[in-house]
Amino acid sequence: MSEPRDSLTDRLARRAVRAARARPALAVPDIRLTLALAGVVALGPLLTIVGAQVLRGGVEADNRALESELRTWIAPQLARSEAAAVLRDAVRQPALAATLDRLARALPDDARLVSAARGADGHVQV
């Protein structure tokens, strides 16, 4: 009977052993792969931080542009609401004549009123 043929695995193993013997042994271990992996591991977080800063700068620039555009849209509306507040306060205040009548009732009979004026803030100066 004939001897069984070697398997593919056996042939590949013998070839790898022959190739390893044919290669000259290095005096210094080859650490290029180790250094490359260490570099990739070290650069990962650094590149993440740099990328985040770049994205943050872009977002802040967009926010500034939107804020200035929003100010131009809101300014007229804000002016209208301030004017409406001034008018609302003016309407709610009693008229100057009603204020003077209340003041005359509060003063003694022999007192005289020389001048009275209402300021912009609504206070009456006597």
C-alpha positions as CSV (number, residue, x, y, z in Angstrom):
1,M,0.0,0.0,0.0
2,S,1.1,3.4,-0.7
3,E,1.9,5.9,1.9
4,P,-0.9,8.6,2.4
5,R,-0.1,12.0,0.9
6,D,0.7,14.9,3.2
7,S,-2.2,17.2,3.9
8,L,-2.2,20.8,2.8
9,T,-1.7,21.9,6.3
10,D,1.4,19.8,6.7
11,R,2.9,21.2,3.5
12,L,2.2,24.8,4.5
13,A,3.8,24.2,7.9
14,R,6.9,22.8,6.3
15,R,7.1,25.7,3.9
16,A,6.7,28.2,6.7
17,V,9.6,26.5,8.7
18,R,11.8,26.6,5.6
19,A,11.0,30.3,5.0
20,A,11.8,31.1,8.6
21,R,15.1,29.4,8.4
22,A,16.0,31.1,5.2
23,R,15.4,34.6,6.7
24,P,18.3,36.0,8.5
25,A,17.7,36.6,12.2
26,L,17.5,40.3,13.1
27,A,19.8,41.5,15.8
28,V,17.3,44.2,16.8
29,P,13.7,43.2,17.1
30,D,11.4,44.8,14.5
31,I,9.2,47.2,16.5
32,R,7.8,49.2,13.6
33,L,4.4,47.6,14.0
34,T,4.4,48.2,17.7
35,L,5.3,51.8,17.2
36,A,2.6,52.3,14.6
37,L,0.0,50.8,16.9
38,A,1.1,53.0,19.8
39,G,1.0,56.0,17.5
40,V,-2.5,55.2,16.4
41,V,-3.7,54.7,19.9
42,A,-2.1,58.0,21.0
43,L,-3.4,59.9,18.0
44,G,-7.0,58.7,18.5
45,P,-8.0,60.9,21.4
46,L,-5.9,63.8,20.1
47,L,-7.7,63.7,16.8
48,T,-11.0,63.5,18.6
49,I,-10.2,66.6,20.6
50,V,-9.0,68.5,17.6
51,G,-12.1,67.5,15.6
52,A,-14.4,68.6,18.5
53,Q,-12.7,72.0,18.6
54,V,-13.1,72.5,14.9
55,L,-16.8,71.5,15.1
56,R,-17.3,73.8,18.1
57,G,-15.7,76.7,16.2
58,G,-18.1,76.2,13.3
59,V,-21.1,76.0,15.6
60,E,-20.1,79.1,17.5
61,A,-19.7,81.0,14.2
62,D,-23.2,79.8,13.1
63,N,-24.6,80.9,16.5
64,R,-23.1,84.4,16.1
65,A,-24.5,84.8,12.6
66,L,-28.0,83.6,13.7
67,E,-27.9,85.9,16.8
68,S,-27.1,89.0,14.7
69,E,-29.8,88.0,12.2
70,L,-32.3,87.5,15.0
71,R,-31.5,90.8,16.5
72,T,-32.4,92.6,13.3
73,W,-35.7,90.8,13.2
74,I,-36.5,91.3,16.9
75,A,-35.5,94.9,17.2
76,P,-38.7,96.4,15.7
77,Q,-40.9,94.0,17.6
78,L,-39.0,95.0,20.9
79,A,-39.5,98.7,20.1
80,R,-43.2,98.1,19.6
81,S,-43.6,96.2,22.8
82,E,-41.7,98.9,24.7
83,A,-43.9,101.6,23.2
84,A,-47.0,99.6,24.1
85,A,-45.8,99.3,27.7
86,V,-45.3,103.0,27.9
87,L,-48.8,103.6,26.5
88,R,-50.3,101.0,28.8
89,D,-48.7,102.7,31.9
90,A,-49.9,106.1,30.7
91,V,-53.5,104.9,30.3
92,R,-53.5,103.2,33.7
93,Q,-52.3,106.3,35.6
94,P,-55.0,108.6,36.9
95,A,-55.3,111.9,35.0
96,L,-53.4,114.9,36.4
97,A,-56.7,116.6,37.3
98,A,-57.8,113.6,39.4
99,T,-54.4,113.5,41.1
100,L,-54.6,117.3,41.9
101,D,-58.2,116.8,43.3
102,R,-56.9,114.1,45.6
103,L,-54.0,116.3,46.6
104,A,-56.3,119.3,47.3
105,R,-58.4,117.2,49.6
106,A,-55.4,116.0,51.4
107,L,-53.9,119.4,52.0
108,P,-55.1,121.8,54.7
109,D,-57.5,124.5,53.7
110,D,-55.0,127.4,54.0
111,A,-52.4,125.6,51.8
112,R,-51.7,126.7,48.3
113,L,-50.4,124.8,45.3
114,V,-47.8,126.8,43.4
115,S,-46.9,124.3,40.7
116,A,-47.4,120.6,39.8
117,A,-45.9,118.6,37.0
118,R,-45.9,114.9,36.0
119,G,-42.5,113.5,35.0
120,A,-41.8,110.9,32.3
121,D,-41.7,108.3,35.0
122,G,-45.3,109.2,36.1
123,H,-44.5,110.8,39.4
124,V,-46.1,114.1,40.2
125,Q,-43.8,116.8,41.4
126,V,-45.5,119.4,43.6
